[in-house]
Amino acid sequence: MGDAGGTADNTVLVERRGAAGFLTLNRPKALNALTLEMVRALRAALDAWAADPEVTRVVIQGAGERAFCAGGDIRRIHEEGSAGRHAEAETFFREEYELNALIQRYPKPYVALIDGIVMGGGVGVSLHGSHRVAAERTAFAMPETGIGFFPDVGATYALPRLPGFVGTYLALTGERIGQGDVVAFGLATHAAPASAFPAIRDALAEGRPVEAAIGTHEAPAPGPLHAERALVEACFSADDVAEVLSRLDAAGSGFAKKAAATIRTRSPTSLHLALAQMRRGAALSFPEAMRLEYRILCRILRGHDFYEGVRSVLIDRDGKPDWRPATLEAVTAEDIEAHLAPMPGEPSFT
């Protein structure tokens, strides 16, 4: 058994068992939210195991029963950015995005065992790997538009590639979907009950072929989003957020009304950015998508809505964000293009 590092405070547990390297996100009380130290520990372990012929596959999982990983440590980033320490906040995201890019091109099977909440940064350390096994408590979301942020960690690449504009629905609404929809739309490659995870871990450690180790388990029934896929495609194929809302309003179903009501609570700037990501991302390579996200990030950190959104949702919890601009119509095309424009010295993510 070898150890590739881990963190001084055990927020990432790094262990080698047989043929497998195991990474456990170990902040269960914080829903395993990622810190910069955790990102660095994950990167160090993955770099070491890529070069170690005795490690033939990597497994990532979350401690506790509530979450695989609920995202990045947004409170800390809010503190840094609101104090004007933008470089510190940028460092976290740059290194997180570099980790996402490493996972996406990782030379060995990378198996995410997902049980519970998987959002934001948790999506970034699972979705881009070769194997994603979703258990029955899986709750997937990219809820960033609700805090004045944007769907990042490679969502620009992954979500536009989902069938029927489902990625656009997920990006704009930030709604959660469960195991059935996660599997139906390909966000997970496999489903298995959480009770099977110990046996899967043992089989992976024993060096069995990855597909055989994961095994065949009863597929979950597709979830409620799958049942609405025709409406989602009809409404979320629009190239303008106002037109998406217009189509949802015209559809008039309970699902459509809920989606429209949710979108209307989100940051108007974030909604425009998210739709731009969804429309451009399908034509981008993974490194190009990550560069686009880094550009948006650096501009968002110097704006208003992210800090206001975190204040409203996570700090004061008043649910009354003061978005600026306050309406979709007040967000200009020039402002969105300014968020997307190339920057000197930006990372390559290759």
ABEGO torsion letter per residue (X at the ends): XBBAGEBAAGABBBBBBEABBBBBBBBAAAGGBBBAAAAAAAAAAAAAAAABAABABBBBBBBEAABABAEBBAAAAAAAAAAGBAAAAAAAAAAAAAAAAAAAABABBBBBBBBEBBBEAAAAAAAABABBBBBAABBBBBAAAAAGBBBBGGAAAAAAABBGGAAAAAAAAGBBBBAAAAAAAGABABBBBAAAAAAAAAAAAAGBBAAAAAEBBBBBBBBAAAAAAAAAAAAAABABAAAAAAAAAAAGBAAAAAAAAAAAABBAAAAAAAAAAAAAAAABBAAAAAAAAAAAAAAAAABAAAAAAAAAAAAAGAGBBBBOBABAAABBAAAAAAAABBBBGBBAGX
